[in-house]
Amino acid sequence: MKRRSCIRTAALLSFLLALILISAASPPAQPAGQESKGDALWTKIDQLSSQVEPKCVAWRRDIHQHPELSWQEVRTGKLVADHLQALGLEVKTNVAKMGVVGILRGKKDTPVVALRADMDALPVTEAVDVPFASKTKAQLEGKEVGVMHACGHDVHTAILMAAAEVLSQMREEIPGTVVFLFQPAEERGEGAAAMIKEGALESPKANAIFGLHIASDTPLGMIEYRPGGFLASSDLLKITIQGKQTHGAYPWMGIDPVVVAAQVIMGLQTIVSRQTDLTATAAVISIGSIQGGNRFNIIPDKVDMTGSIRALDTKIQNEIHERIRKTTQMIAESAGAKAEVTIDRLAPVTYNDPDLTAKMVPTLERVVGQGKTQLVPPQTGSEDFSYFQEKIPGLYFALGITPEGKEVVPLHSPNLYVDEKALVIGIRAMSHLAMDYLASH
């Protein structure tokens, strides 16, 4: 009996000790039916996002069916501006020709957060069999082309229109100002810089910016991100090789720019494969077009080439530019030809501010759930969102759009398919990021 009593006493003490430890580790319980202020705001954002989801889908389909090329976003811009005005926002139109800026002032003027969406489509003829498929044609460089939202800018625009509606219904609870940037000409790498030049980040002065892009290789319900260099810089490379025209039967009587161009193309590949530390960073040099001559038995006077340069580090980007010039000119000189090299910088590295990213990843995790945000390697695609990030801290992330079991179709494909269940995730992500950022500052 005495032994049993000791056992019972020890068990009781162990149980009481466990209760004490659990109580110490657990946060204090809230009174029944009472939420924290943050929880209540998050719940409201989610509820409003669900309510606006049908409108968002309708906007996306409308924009998808009526796509517009870069610097031609007249209809899309009017749709956006009319919606923002109906919400009672301050609206600026014709910012950088086609851009639209909406300003939502909350209960305080500062801090200020910017949210961005791009509006332009691509010269692609749609092949997807949906009721709202694009049948639009347009003129591009003197040719008629099909036009399609093959990069998801219709999704981006619709999501930001919906986020504006969600946040406009919470303006008395917003501790700052939200600026909605609807940008033209991302596909040309020109729109962001043009909007900045015309003061899109000023009056009010934005403190941070967020943007998203659909990702067809990312499963529906997932969000991908990366601090630091996320997407590569993009540069347009133009090379002209000047030779000396002659008969194809007598090449020694001229200077063959076709052969020199071929040698230059091969020489450029050694810049990445043999002169760049690929353990530190990635880089790409691709020649996309080569034009010269007009007859099989005439060696032409010159050859023109264009290509793309991608880098994930600004220092490496600058070094590659110098090596391209040196390699091209020396190969040309060795053959008695002349080379002219022009490099147009289209977009810098898309650089996610590490501190901002670290602070906002928990927000993204709350939106999609634990385990559904993914840190990914850098990518060699590019984005002119990077121009905004040169001015203020920014976070750019990828939104999954492809359901499990569905074939992955790359961006810019005529077969790009977007699962519209992703739209409400995007609405919630942009709205939560804006509210959390303002609340934390």
Buried (B, 14 or more C-beta within 10 A) or exposed (E): EEEEEEEEEEEEEEEEEEEEEEEEEEEEEEEEEEEEEEEEBBEBBBEBBEEBBEBBBEBBBBBBBBBBBBBBBEBBBEBBBEBBEEBEBBBBBEBBBBBBBBBBBBEEEEBBBBBBBBBBBBBBBBBBEEEBBBEBEBEBEEEEBBBBBBBBBBBBBBBBBBBBBBBBBBBEBBBBBBBBBBBBBBBBBBBBBBBBEBEBBEEBBBBBBBBBBBBBBBBBBBBBBBBBBBBBBBBBBBBBBBBBBBEBEEEEEBBBBBBBBBBBBEBBEEBBEEEBEEEEBBBBBBBEEBEBBEEEEEBBBBBBBBBBBBBBBEEBBEBBBEBBBEBBBEBBEEBEBBBBBEBEBBBBBBBBBEEBBEBBBEBBBBBBEEEBBBEBEBBBBBBBBBBBBEBBBBBBBBBBBBEEEEEEBEBBBBBBBBBBEBBBBBBBBBBBBBBBBBBEB
